[in-house]
């Protein structure tokens, strides 16, 4: 029997009362109402807070208050394990929810601020030997799968390289740190059947691997793609496609692109991006116990370079560097805007042709007049705000240079 005070709902008036609790029933004895009996499932017992009187609320809203905390605890311990468990579960659910929210906020903050800072720091810690081997491996894999030898005349290649070396000298950079290469892009033709694969996957045990006759184990036929593009590999190797050289209308335009690529190397953008996605992949792998993501890190660099998948922030940084250096070298940044627009237009029309399934040579006639071209550029840019922004920035840098 637990002694206490009984309060009617919303009343501060109290009278003496006694409560007894069994496994299933409670009996509340008050002078006013005698014995009231009910199920213990229908009463709410407040949590214990030190020696503060416990409150037990009944279905009618009346309330029993007692200082016999120990007696209540003893009954709860004996009969309400399940409810205690539920109670604990509920409060741990609340705790878990708080945990999830805190974790989410931490992840977002880390992703937004911590990760870029950490990646930047780590990117500069990558030793030269690792940069070099990343570069060599990447170049090798690009040569295997995406590149073909350049068809630019040797003399033309040498001329461009000499101009780039001159630019680097003027900027106190060593041309040996930024070797330049020319390539054509190509893809495997998927429309032709390849007898090659079946024949070569079951090599004849008696023959030497290299003795297979020419033509049987050849690479599948490839289609050249005239995609104007330039890349910089982590150790400083800069690659220009033939199509980009052909698209340029002056050495200054090539210099503009070259300086942009130099910036990617100097600011270690490829490494930063690689470290970023590695941290994400490794974190996810550790959290989810799935290690298949590790392979993606290895194949990530060629994809990154080919897709020009640098973040906007990196592109903007490289552009700014390029404009500053151009102004220092007395090259008008408008050259960057010009070749950038031409590059994007060409890529867009390649995309369209690709979508329409037309041949690459076919569709150059309908944008003949200059007016049409300008319209097309304007239309393209309006749907590519990122490119438009970069072109605008180049024009602003050019205006700044003119007004010096
Ligand atoms: Zn870039």
Boltz pocket constraint, residues with backbone or C-beta under 6 A from the ligand:
constraints:
  - pocket:
      binder: B
      contacts: [[A, 260], [A, 264], [A, 310], [A, 315], [A, 318]]
      max_distance: 6.0
